[in-house]
């Protein structure tokens, strides 16, 4: 009863959710979706979109396509009442590529540029086919869960990159999709991960309040960002990081001896398994007033992050990394 | 030898090719690609793109994704030399939906509008999933043939419709893709066929010289546009139609008794199985100086239309319908 009341008091928040490539694909098998993880993530997203009292009710599916090996088309059109919908307007989903696109990109060197060369051009086409098929499967998984999703490609939205940073972007179509009540299921990493880093996505145009990065990168016991590569013994989970006006940041929780008030320029010679870069990028977003949560996908922690219940104090029984502005 | 010389003398033309839904899918089976027809069409497109002396050589494939039931990824990266490429910059491919999207659209009534209703919104998502999967398969077929193709959705390109006509369109990304040497594989019928008629696509921005509509609508013996529904006895194939300055048009070949100098306003009360509407739309395009060919897909006639050899006189042994401007 108490839990329900708390749920009602939680203010709905506008949120960008990034599904890490390793969280939704099987990293060690080429072009293989992690169906179980993707299904759980989709269910959690649906639960987070329901502000009413029945978060466990599954909605009518919106993927009415044939599945492989079946001749019938699956359709649930009789189930659609006026209350059939989730409030998806507060969410944008982006995703990494995982085991899709990687092979094609590395075979052709497409991430290094040089589209004039035949092999690179072919690799561009091959990479795009691979990540498009992943994007379609993610949209289908969300649609099966009853979330109205529209797949969008940064390429056709006028995105372009220069030296791996976003040079130009026209987000009007994303805004239009959201205004129409659709949730854009976006593959920011349309061109293999390095070309267009999903984490450098800038959300303020949508007045987003939260960026939730769902990871699964280093195995089942890694819950967020650590002070050193998490495979090392004594690696400590950084649970709360405060970002200041001048862009510098502190680890607030737990209190560490060697890592307080680290300057962002440290990122250039990162020795902590890429995580310093991750914190620096997250800090840039947090400075805009957008809380950043880095959390293990498909866990109770990711569900709680999506629900918005962590906006105030971080409970002791929640594990993950929160990066937020504190003036 | 003579044939080869003729080939060299043919001037390459800029062309929009529309693959009719019935030409690339199995009309009577839900979400089923007509693999044979699609493969032939792709091969013909590749042949039309080669201006050199070896039109029959198949290029190295660009679909390096896993196929169903196979664990290995197919990749031909060793085959890419400097001469591996076709000149795809002269082509834009658009396609209909056929047996994809139709079921989802009619179940939900999405073609009638009303996205605020839950069932219509779900139908929009379901339809889009279905036609996106078709688009991906077409891009893969073109890529397997060695044609560098990029799938683009009108939705994400800023297209919008009003009363089934195109209200606004930003084609800059299509132009950009062409400039980069990619062939956009576009599904104009992203939202079931009636919402955004592929035939109302206006090509002059690309200085296109030819629009090739590849049909397969009324069975194997229908080669173009007829003077009455082609299932009727005595139906006559209209082989050449001349469009005039004032928008009116004549059937030039063969000479008909009841159908000369028909005004375009006739389209409103069309009694010839929708074909009068087709001619009227084609005439609007032809008036811009763009030859329109309506031809049966995957035949020697479609290959000859794509090659550009019909730009002058129409040979007696070519069957199809040509609609073009004659001042």
Interface residues (C-beta under 8 A of the other chain):
Chain A: X30 X31 X60 X62 X63 X64 X65 X66 X68 X73 X75 X77 X80 X81 X82 X84 X85 X103 X104 X107 X108 X115 X118 X119 X121 X122 X123 X124 X125 X126 X128 X129 X130 X132 X133 X136 X139 X140 X143 X148 X149 X150 X151 X152 X153 X155 X156 X157 X158 X172 X173 X180 X181 X182
Chain B: X30 X31 X60 X62 X63 X64 X65 X66 X68 X71 X73 X75 X77 X80 X81 X82 X84 X85 X103 X104 X107 X108 X115 X116 X118 X119 X121 X122 X123 X124 X125 X126 X128 X129 X130 X132 X133 X136 X139 X140 X143 X148 X149 X150 X151 X152 X153 X155 X156 X157 X158 X172 X173 X180 X181 X182
